Amino acid sequence: MNNQSFSTKIISTAFQKPDVHGAITFPIYRNAAFEFADSESIAAAFQSRIDAHTYSRISNPTVTNFERKIKAASGAESVLALATGMAAITNAFFTIAYAGSNIVSSPHLFGNTFSFFKATLSAFGVEIRFVDTNDLQQIADAIDENTCAFFAELITNPHLEIANLLEISKILKAKNVPMIIDTTIIPWCAFDAKKAGIDIEVVSTTKYISGGATSTGGVIVDYGTYDWTANKKFSTLTKPKDISLFTFKLRSEITRNLGACMSPDTAYMQSLGLESLQVRYEQMSRSAYELSQYFSTHPKVVNVNYSKLETSPYKAISDTLFSGNPGAMFTMSLASKADCYKFMDALKIVRRATNLFDNKTLAIHPESTIYCSFSPEMKKVMGVEDTLIRFSVGLENVEDLKQDIENALKFV
Ligand SMILES: Cc1ncc(COP(=O)(O)O)c(C=O)c1O
């Protein structure tokens, strides 16, 4: 992705059709249905012979405008916006998984993704094969003729592991398996997904893109790089002219049936969020680096994890994939869970809240919150430790944040 033109591409994406009033920002079309002049026109719209909106669960002008901006920014073949990041993940896998198929995945996943795989999809006869993504041989060995995808998060959360997608993509290409990656953690201004070998991205736009946690949302980004006829579910379908079989099935069947569409109000807010994404990302990343560096030598802190630090085992791949700009999330380990609680309770500027990449700095103790419903054994598999605090750095002045964290550490 060309960094210099990222914001310009987003801000200057042309409307699908000129606005009758010349609105400079795309308006919110808050209606459910669209009317047609005659029966032939509405039939043509339903049969996709003309490019027109019929019903907002299927498509909506404000949502399409948001999708077009992401398409321009990412260089993807097609983009579909949905109600949440989880809707993006579930819709993507309901499109490709079938009873008897398997997904090769990192076990280090956002809690609901883990639960979707292990509880929801498993009940439909889909096997989840967890692998250590640092072990390329393990990935190769786990793949067979029923593997419908390899899946991982770009930077795992809260462990901050980074899989070497460049190496993994060579294995997947040789075995003809699509790579689906949750890229919520790093937006397109800092990362070229297509170059890294990703076929499909799933993103929670609730995070960086929403522009200050204004709304929940998700997108599925299809680079059109995988030939889906290798997947048994697609073998009887004929590829349409301008989209992949994946997007065809996703748009014409799965998303209509599941109905988790993005609302026009959300698309409006998140389109504005996209316009300021790059400046927010760069500012937040600078502060995250400064804080992680500063506190890594603090006597009360056992460990700080941020992939730009020399101590991170993922520094080299982080520098390669993200041009040395790995975002706003870092973690800090203290000596005990009790210390984590004492520290968190003393914070004054940093908020105790879940979510990531708000304009406000957030801290959370993942083991007792996001992962609280998992058994101790599962937490072990997922690598979630009770001495760890996750930070998402916002846009406050970095010196104020430093002081707040420094002060709270006095209570440990
Ligand atoms: C990496 C990652 N993926 C997906 C999700 C789910 O996104 P949403 O809350 O928008 O459904 C989250 C939420 O925290 C996340 O951190």
PDBQT file of the ligand as one rigid body, heavy atoms in Angstrom, charges set to zero:
ROOT
HETATM    1  C1  LIG A 501      -8.876  -9.277  16.807  1.00  0.00    +0.000 C 
HETATM    2  C2  LIG A 501     -10.354  -9.138  16.934  1.00  0.00    +0.000 A 
HETATM    3  N1  LIG A 501     -11.128  -9.697  15.995  1.00  0.00    +0.000 NA
HETATM    4  C3  LIG A 501     -12.477  -9.602  16.058  1.00  0.00    +0.000 A 
HETATM    5  C4  LIG A 501     -13.107  -8.949  17.094  1.00  0.00    +0.000 A 
HETATM    6  C5  LIG A 501     -14.601  -8.866  17.112  1.00  0.00    +0.000 C 
HETATM    7  O1  LIG A 501     -15.018  -7.615  16.695  1.00  0.00    +0.000 OA
HETATM    8  P1  LIG A 501     -16.460  -7.002  17.059  1.00  0.00    +0.000 P 
HETATM    9  O2  LIG A 501     -16.444  -6.708  18.519  1.00  0.00    +0.000 OA
HETATM   10  O3  LIG A 501     -16.567  -5.798  16.187  1.00  0.00    +0.000 OA
HETATM   11  O4  LIG A 501     -17.454  -8.059  16.729  1.00  0.00    +0.000 OA
HETATM   12  C6  LIG A 501     -12.335  -8.354  18.100  1.00  0.00    +0.000 A 
HETATM   13  C7  LIG A 501     -12.988  -7.643  19.211  1.00  0.00    +0.000 C 
HETATM   14  O5  LIG A 501     -12.399  -7.228  20.177  1.00  0.00    +0.000 OA
HETATM   15  C8  LIG A 501     -10.914  -8.467  18.019  1.00  0.00    +0.000 A 
HETATM   16  O6  LIG A 501     -10.123  -7.924  18.956  1.00  0.00    +0.000 OA
ENDROOT
TORSDOF 0
